[in-house]
Amino acid sequence: MVHLFEWKFSDIAKECEKFLGPMGYGGVQVCIIHLYSIINNACIYRSGNKSEFSNMVQRCNKAGVRIYVDAVINHMTANAHPAYGTGRSSAQPDKLLYPAVPYNSKDFNHPICTIQNYNNATEVRNCELSGLHDLNQSKLNVRKKIVQFLNTLIDLGVAGIRIDAAKHMWPNDLNAIYKEIKKLSPKNGFPQNAEAYIYQEVIDLGGEAVNKFEYNDFASVIEFLYGIILGKMFRGQDSLTRLQTFNDTNTWKLIPSGDALIMIDNHDNQRGHGAGGATILTYKNPKPYKMAVAFMLAHPYGHPRIMSSFTFTDPSQGPPADSYGNIISPKIINGECVNGWVCEHRWPQIYHMVQFRNLVNGENIQNWWSNGKNQIAFSRGAKGFVAFNVEGNNLVKKLQTGLPAGIYCDVITGEVINGRSKCSGKSVQVGNDSTALIEILSNDPEGVLALHIQEKL
């Protein structure tokens, strides 16, 4: 999955057809599609209308790329005067009146309070987050409206839903809501009785009252600790050799692999909030960032999501837009975005590793090697092999790759070209005993080498 952050629906549809589908991406997380407040006469919701959304879903599904929607169901707006929405609706937030839904004061948690103490689970779930009026999901009317909205998305053909701020809602309430969500329809290309993929935002780094393990029994959970661990590893602040035990979720305090949506960064923590911090890697740290993403895609733990950003210097800065505040489409030259859009998903080092992950799916980690410090390598069965060098020394060593004999193209630096006669980047000779001389020099611009059987001469 890739999060095309703040992309317009029409541009997402094109990207599904021209790039994401052909390159092996399986899904796109799109931005929130609720009505938005209009602030200072500026419309914050700019990705498109319902018709454009529906068209995008159909076109992406046809291209083999599923759509996942970010849903905010914990709260409504903070107080604003006047309060107008992008759908020409109006509200009286100070009186807890939202007639367009409709919600009234009986639908919210009382007494009204602000979260002060994250070691108090009741306060975290019943009080307001940043002054946003907190809905009471135990109320049947609230549940009905939430389910109605989510089922509308299912009818439009989406494959799943990200639940924003899940830690601020009671697990039993969420479980009750999820049980009312429709099955995915075969009319939209899904298997019979397929269920929507639900993944919940539960920021839990340990030490707080709300625990991620309260939520993963009935839906998936975004594992925020994952990117922090790999951020430390690929910044050289921890030893890569420790990753040999990364499948042991108890040791690392991670949720089980099948329940985890994983990421190196997201739209919040790359801006320093939502479990952000100095260890989070982003597009602004290109070499260690690409190394961490390569590890995420090479290692079998979890369901990975790639971040696709726009450039920013101010954390509150919006996406590339014209003078009227309208989002401008990404401009793509030689396969890369150039007009303020970063488009990490189009970096060859990343999309080639997406293809690597698809190819080695189901294969176990084998042939683990490390130098005891910050150089590691492993194979995924007999289909793929990766090596990483984070330290200042050269990695030049004959290693067991697990691969059949032959000449392979390193997919980090290139691919097979000229009718499978040569590599556009590095090449590696694998012998009859499946060993190869692996070289990643200290000044290597990538720090990673990856081989797989579909990029063999």
C-alpha positions as CSV (number, residue, x, y, z in Angstrom):
1,M,0.0,0.0,0.0
2,V,1.1,3.6,-0.7
3,H,-0.3,6.7,1.0
4,L,-0.7,9.3,-1.8
5,F,-0.9,12.1,0.7
6,E,-3.2,14.9,-0.4
7,W,-3.3,13.7,-4.0
8,K,-6.4,14.6,-6.1
9,F,-8.7,11.7,-6.9
10,S,-8.3,12.2,-10.6
11,D,-4.5,12.0,-10.3
12,I,-4.7,8.9,-8.1
13,A,-6.8,7.2,-10.8
14,K,-4.1,8.0,-13.4
15,E,-1.3,6.8,-11.1
16,C,-3.1,3.5,-10.5
17,E,-3.3,2.9,-14.2
18,K,0.1,4.2,-15.4
19,F,2.4,3.3,-12.5
20,L,1.1,1.6,-9.4
21,G,-0.6,-1.3,-11.0
22,P,2.2,-2.0,-13.5
23,M,4.9,-1.7,-10.7
24,G,3.2,-4.1,-8.4
25,Y,1.6,-1.9,-5.7
26,G,-1.5,-3.4,-4.2
27,G,-3.3,-0.4,-2.7
28,V,-3.6,3.3,-2.1
29,Q,-4.6,5.0,1.1
30,V,-6.4,8.2,0.2
31,C,-7.0,11.2,2.4
32,I,-10.1,11.8,4.5
33,I,-13.3,12.2,2.4
34,H,-15.6,13.6,5.0
35,L,-17.0,17.1,4.8
36,Y,-14.4,19.6,6.0
37,S,-14.7,22.9,7.8
38,I,-13.9,26.0,5.7
39,I,-11.4,28.1,7.5
40,N,-10.6,31.7,6.6
41,N,-12.7,31.2,3.4
42,A,-10.3,28.5,2.3
43,C,-11.6,25.0,1.4
44,I,-9.4,22.5,3.1
45,Y,-11.0,19.6,1.3
46,R,-9.6,19.7,-2.3
47,S,-9.1,16.1,-3.5
48,G,-12.4,15.9,-5.5
49,N,-16.1,15.3,-5.3
50,K,-18.1,12.0,-4.9
51,S,-18.2,11.4,-8.6
52,E,-14.5,11.8,-9.0
53,F,-13.9,9.5,-5.9
54,S,-16.2,6.8,-7.4
55,N,-14.4,7.0,-10.7
56,M,-11.0,6.7,-9.1
57,V,-12.1,3.6,-7.1
58,Q,-13.4,1.9,-10.2
59,R,-10.3,2.7,-12.3
60,C,-7.9,1.7,-9.6
61,N,-9.8,-1.6,-8.9
62,K,-9.6,-2.3,-12.6
63,A,-5.8,-1.7,-12.5
64,G,-5.5,-4.2,-9.6
65,V,-4.9,-1.4,-7.0
66,R,-7.3,-1.3,-4.0
67,I,-8.4,1.9,-2.3
68,Y,-8.3,2.4,1.5
69,V,-10.0,5.4,3.0
70,D,-8.9,7.4,6.1
71,A,-12.0,7.7,8.4
72,V,-12.3,10.2,11.3
73,I,-15.1,8.8,13.5
74,N,-13.8,9.8,17.0
75,H,-14.8,13.5,16.9
76,M,-16.3,16.4,15.1
77,T,-14.8,19.9,14.9
78,A,-13.6,22.2,17.6
79,N,-15.6,25.5,18.2
80,A,-15.6,27.8,15.2
81,H,-17.8,30.8,14.4
82,P,-19.3,30.6,11.9
83,A,-18.9,26.9,11.1
84,Y,-19.4,26.0,7.4
85,G,-18.5,22.9,5.6
86,T,-17.4,22.0,2.1
87,G,-20.7,20.4,1.4
88,R,-22.5,23.8,2.1
89,S,-23.5,22.5,5.5
90,S,-23.4,24.6,8.6
91,A,-23.0,23.7,12.3
92,Q,-23.0,25.2,15.8
93,P,-20.1,23.5,17.4
94,D,-20.3,25.4,20.7
95,K,-23.8,23.9,21.1
96,L,-22.7,20.5,19.8
97,L,-25.2,20.8,16.9
98,Y,-24.2,19.3,13.5
99,P,-27.5,19.1,11.6
100,A,-26.0,17.7,8.4
101,V,-25.3,14.4,10.1
102,P,-27.3,14.9,12.2
103,Y,-25.6,14.9,15.7
104,N,-26.7,16.9,18.7
105,S,-25.5,17.3,22.3
106,K,-26.8,13.8,23.3
107,D,-24.4,12.2,20.9
108,F,-21.2,13.4,22.6
109,N,-19.3,12.3,25.7
110,H,-20.2,14.2,28.9
111,P,-19.0,16.0,30.9
112,I,-16.9,17.8,28.3
113,C,-13.2,17.7,29.2
114,T,-9.8,17.9,27.6
115,I,-7.3,15.1,27.7
116,Q,-4.6,16.0,30.2
117,N,-3.3,12.6,31.5
118,Y,-2.5,9.8,29.1
119,N,-2.1,7.4,32.0
120,N,-5.9,7.7,32.5
121,A,-7.6,5.4,29.9
122,T,-11.1,6.8,30.6
123,E,-9.8,10.4,30.1
124,V,-8.0,9.4,26.8
125,R,-11.2,7.9,25.4
126,N,-13.9,10.2,26.8
127,C,-12.3,13.6,26.8
128,E,-11.6,15.9,23.8
129,L,-8.4,15.6,21.8
130,S,-7.1,19.1,20.9
131,G,-10.5,20.6,21.6
132,L,-12.3,18.4,19.0
133,H,-15.8,17.5,20.2
134,D,-15.7,13.8,21.3
135,L,-18.5,11.5,20.0
136,N,-19.9,8.8,22.2
137,Q,-19.6,5.6,20.1
138,S,-21.7,3.7,22.7
139,K,-24.7,5.7,21.5
140,L,-26.8,3.8,19.0
141,N,-27.4,6.9,16.9
142,V,-23.6,7.6,16.7
143,R,-22.9,4.0,15.7
144,K,-25.7,4.0,13.1
145,K,-24.3,7.1,11.4
146,I,-20.7,5.8,11.4
147,V,-21.7,2.4,10.0
148,Q,-23.9,4.2,7.4
149,F,-20.9,6.2,6.3
150,L,-18.5,3.2,6.2
151,N,-21.0,1.1,4.3
152,T,-21.3,3.9,1.7
153,L,-17.6,3.5,1.1
154,I,-17.9,-0.2,0.8
155,D,-20.7,0.3,-1.8
156,L,-18.4,2.6,-3.8
157,G,-15.9,-0.3,-4.0
158,V,-13.2,0.6,-1.4
159,A,-11.2,-2.4,0.1
160,G,-10.6,-1.1,3.6
161,I,-10.6,1.7,6.1
162,R,-8.0,3.4,8.3
163,I,-9.6,4.3,11.6
164,D,-8.1,7.6,12.8
165,A,-7.6,8.1,16.6
166,A,-8.7,4.6,17.5
167,K,-6.9,4.8,20.9
168,H,-9.4,7.5,21.8
169,M,-12.4,5.2,21.4
170,W,-13.4,2.2,23.5
171,P,-12.4,-1.2,21.9
172,N,-15.9,-2.7,22.5
173,D,-17.5,0.2,20.7
174,L,-15.2,-0.1,17.7
175,N,-15.7,-3.9,17.6
176,A,-19.5,-3.4,17.6
177,I,-19.2,-0.9,14.7
178,Y,-16.9,-3.2,12.6
179,K,-19.4,-6.1,13.0
180,E,-22.0,-4.0,11.1
181,I,-19.7,-3.2,8.2
182,K,-20.9,-4.9,5.0
183,K,-18.9,-7.6,3.2
184,L,-17.0,-6.5,0.1
185,S,-19.0,-7.0,-3.0
186,P,-18.0,-9.4,-5.8
187,K,-19.5,-6.7,-8.1
188,N,-16.4,-4.7,-7.3
189,G,-14.0,-7.5,-8.0
190,F,-13.7,-9.0,-4.5
191,P,-13.9,-12.7,-3.6
192,Q,-17.1,-14.0,-2.1
193,N,-17.5,-13.1,1.6
194,A,-14.3,-11.0,1.6
195,E,-14.2,-8.5,4.5
196,A,-12.9,-5.0,4.5
197,Y,-9.3,-4.5,5.8
198,I,-9.6,-2.4,8.9
199,Y,-6.4,-0.9,10.4
200,Q,-6.5,1.3,13.4
201,E,-4.4,4.2,14.5
202,V,-3.3,3.3,18.1
203,I,-0.2,5.2,19.0
204,D,1.4,3.0,21.7
205,L,5.1,3.2,22.3
206,G,4.7,1.7,25.8
207,G,4.1,3.3,29.2
208,E,0.6,4.7,28.6
209,A,-2.8,3.5,29.9
210,V,-4.1,2.6,26.4
211,N,-2.5,-0.5,25.0
212,K,-2.3,-1.5,21.3
213,F,-3.0,-5.2,22.3
214,E,-6.5,-4.2,23.3
215,Y,-7.3,-3.6,19.7
216,N,-5.7,-6.2,17.5
217,D,-8.1,-9.1,18.3
218,F,-10.8,-7.7,16.1
219,A,-8.9,-5.6,13.5
220,S,-5.3,-4.7,12.4
221,V,-3.3,-2.0,14.2
222,I,-0.7,0.5,12.9
223,E,2.6,-0.5,14.6
224,F,4.2,2.9,15.4
225,L,7.1,1.3,17.3
226,Y,8.3,-0.3,14.0
227,G,9.5,2.9,12.3
228,I,11.2,4.1,15.5
229,I,13.2,0.9,15.8
230,L,14.3,0.9,12.2
231,G,15.0,4.7,12.4
232,K,17.5,4.0,15.1
233,M,19.0,1.0,13.2
234,F,19.6,2.8,10.0
235,R,20.8,6.0,11.6
236,G,23.5,3.9,13.1
237,Q,22.2,4.3,16.7
238,D,21.7,0.6,17.2
239,S,23.2,-2.6,15.9
240,L,21.7,-4.1,12.8
241,T,22.7,-7.6,13.9
242,R,20.0,-7.4,16.6
243,L,17.4,-7.6,13.7
244,Q,18.1,-11.3,13.5
245,T,15.4,-11.7,16.2
246,F,12.9,-9.3,14.6
247,N,10.4,-12.2,14.1
248,D,10.2,-12.5,17.9
249,T,7.5,-9.9,18.5
250,N,7.6,-10.5,22.3
251,T,11.3,-9.4,22.4
252,W,10.6,-6.3,20.4
253,K,7.1,-5.6,22.0
254,L,5.5,-5.6,18.5
255,I,2.0,-6.8,17.8
256,P,1.8,-10.1,15.8
257,S,2.9,-9.9,12.2
258,G,-0.6,-10.7,10.7
259,D,-2.2,-7.9,12.7
260,A,0.4,-5.1,12.0
261,L,0.3,-2.4,9.4
262,I,3.9,-1.2,9.3
263,M,5.6,2.0,8.0
264,I,8.9,3.9,8.2
265,D,7.1,7.2,8.5
266,N,3.6,8.7,8.0
267,H,2.1,12.1,7.3
268,D,2.1,12.9,11.1
269,N,5.3,11.7,12.5
270,Q,7.4,13.0,9.6
271,R,6.2,16.4,10.9
272,G,7.3,15.7,14.4
273,H,3.9,14.8,16.0
274,G,1.9,11.7,16.3
275,A,4.8,9.7,17.7
276,G,7.3,11.7,15.8
277,G,10.8,12.4,17.1
278,A,14.5,12.5,16.2
279,T,14.7,8.9,15.2
280,I,11.9,9.0,12.5
281,L,13.4,8.8,9.0
282,T,11.8,10.7,6.1
283,Y,12.5,11.7,2.6
284,K,14.8,14.4,4.0
285,N,17.2,11.6,5.0
286,P,17.3,9.9,1.6
287,K,20.0,7.2,2.1
288,P,19.1,5.8,5.5
289,Y,15.4,6.2,4.5
290,K,15.7,4.1,1.4
291,M,17.7,1.5,3.4
292,A,15.0,1.3,6.0
293,V,12.2,1.0,3.4
294,A,14.3,-1.7,1.6
295,F,14.5,-3.7,4.9
296,M,10.8,-3.3,5.6
297,L,10.0,-4.6,2.1
298,A,12.6,-7.5,2.3
299,H,11.6,-8.7,5.8
300,P,8.4,-10.7,6.1
301,Y,6.9,-8.9,9.2
302,G,3.6,-7.0,8.8
303,H,1.7,-5.3,6.0
304,P,3.9,-2.4,4.7
305,R,2.6,1.0,3.7
306,I,4.9,3.4,1.7
307,M,4.7,7.1,2.4
308,S,4.4,9.4,-0.7
309,S,5.0,13.0,0.5
310,F,5.1,16.6,-0.7
311,T,8.0,18.8,0.4
312,F,7.6,21.0,3.4
313,T,9.7,23.3,5.6
314,D,6.8,24.2,8.0
315,P,4.9,21.2,9.6
316,S,1.6,23.0,8.9
317,Q,2.4,23.6,5.2
318,G,-0.1,22.3,2.8
319,P,0.4,20.4,-0.5
320,P,1.5,22.2,-3.7
321,A,-1.3,24.5,-4.7
322,D,-2.1,27.4,-7.0
323,S,-2.8,31.0,-5.7
324,Y,-6.5,30.0,-5.1
325,G,-5.5,27.1,-2.8
326,N,-6.4,24.4,-5.4
327,I,-4.0,21.4,-5.3
328,I,-1.9,21.2,-8.4
329,S,-1.2,17.8,-10.0
330,P,2.3,16.2,-9.7
331,K,4.5,16.9,-12.6
332,I,6.5,13.9,-13.6
333,I,9.8,14.1,-15.6
334,N,11.9,11.0,-16.2
335,G,9.7,9.0,-13.9
336,E,10.1,11.4,-10.9
337,C,8.0,14.2,-9.4
338,V,9.5,17.6,-9.6
339,N,7.0,20.3,-8.6
340,G,6.9,20.1,-4.9
341,W,5.7,16.5,-4.8
342,V,8.3,14.0,-3.4
343,C,6.7,10.8,-4.7
344,E,8.9,8.3,-2.8
345,H,6.8,5.5,-4.3
346,R,8.4,6.4,-7.6
347,W,12.0,6.1,-6.4
348,P,13.5,3.1,-8.2
349,Q,15.1,1.8,-5.0
350,I,11.6,1.6,-3.4
351,Y,9.4,0.4,-6.2
352,H,11.9,-2.3,-7.2
353,M,11.8,-3.5,-3.6
354,V,8.0,-3.6,-3.8
355,Q,8.4,-6.1,-6.7
356,F,11.0,-8.0,-4.6
357,R,8.4,-8.3,-1.7
358,N,5.7,-9.6,-4.1
359,L,8.1,-12.1,-5.6
360,V,9.4,-13.6,-2.3
361,N,6.0,-13.6,-0.5
362,G,5.7,-16.8,1.6
363,E,9.4,-17.5,1.6
364,N,11.2,-17.8,5.0
365,I,14.3,-15.9,6.0
366,Q,17.3,-18.1,5.4
367,N,21.1,-17.7,5.2
368,W,21.2,-14.9,7.8
369,W,24.7,-13.3,8.1
370,S,26.1,-10.4,10.1
371,N,29.5,-9.1,11.0
372,G,28.2,-8.7,14.6
373,K,27.7,-4.9,14.1
374,N,26.0,-3.0,11.3
375,Q,26.4,-5.2,8.3
376,I,23.7,-7.9,7.6
377,A,22.5,-10.1,4.8
378,F,19.8,-12.7,4.4
379,S,17.8,-14.6,1.7
380,R,14.1,-15.2,1.3
381,G,14.2,-18.8,0.4
382,A,15.7,-19.3,-3.0
383,K,14.0,-16.3,-4.6
384,G,15.7,-13.2,-3.2
385,F,18.7,-11.9,-1.3
386,V,19.5,-8.6,0.4
387,A,22.6,-7.1,2.1
388,F,22.9,-3.9,4.1
389,N,26.0,-1.9,5.2
390,V,25.3,1.0,7.7
391,E,28.8,1.4,9.0
392,G,32.0,3.1,7.8
393,N,33.8,-0.1,6.8
394,N,33.6,-1.8,3.4
395,L,31.5,-4.9,3.1
396,V,33.4,-7.2,0.8
397,K,32.6,-10.9,1.6
398,K,31.7,-14.1,-0.1
399,L,28.1,-14.9,1.2
400,Q,25.5,-17.6,0.8
401,T,22.7,-16.1,-1.2
402,G,20.4,-19.1,-1.5
403,L,19.9,-18.2,-5.2
404,P,20.4,-20.5,-8.3
405,A,23.6,-20.0,-10.1
406,G,23.8,-17.1,-12.6
407,I,24.4,-13.4,-13.1
408,Y,21.9,-11.1,-11.3
409,C,21.1,-7.4,-11.5
410,D,21.1,-5.5,-8.3
411,V,17.6,-4.0,-8.2
412,I,18.7,-1.1,-6.0
413,T,20.9,0.3,-8.7
414,G,19.2,-0.9,-11.8
415,E,17.4,-3.7,-13.7
416,V,17.8,-6.1,-16.7
417,I,18.0,-4.2,-20.0
418,N,18.8,-4.9,-23.7
419,G,16.6,-8.0,-23.9
420,R,18.0,-9.6,-20.7
421,S,21.6,-9.2,-21.9
422,K,23.0,-6.8,-19.3
423,C,22.3,-4.8,-16.1
424,S,21.7,-1.1,-16.0
425,G,23.3,-1.0,-12.6
426,K,25.5,-3.4,-10.6
427,S,25.7,-7.1,-11.4
428,V,26.5,-10.0,-9.2
429,Q,27.8,-13.5,-10.2
430,V,26.3,-16.3,-8.1
431,G,28.2,-19.6,-8.2
432,N,27.0,-23.2,-8.4
433,D,27.1,-23.4,-4.6
434,S,24.8,-20.3,-4.5
435,T,27.6,-18.1,-3.0
436,A,28.6,-14.7,-4.3
437,L,31.1,-12.0,-3.6
438,I,29.0,-9.2,-2.1
439,E,30.4,-5.7,-2.2
440,I,28.9,-2.6,-0.5
441,L,31.6,0.0,0.0
442,S,31.6,2.5,2.8
443,N,31.0,5.3,0.4
444,D,28.3,3.4,-1.5
445,P,25.5,5.9,-2.2
446,E,22.8,3.3,-1.5
447,G,24.1,1.1,1.3
448,V,21.9,-1.8,0.1
449,L,22.2,-4.6,-2.5
450,A,19.2,-6.7,-3.5
451,L,18.9,-9.6,-5.9
452,H,15.9,-11.7,-7.0
453,I,15.3,-14.4,-9.6
454,Q,13.3,-12.2,-12.0
455,E,16.2,-9.9,-12.5
456,K,18.6,-12.6,-13.7
457,L,20.4,-12.5,-17.0
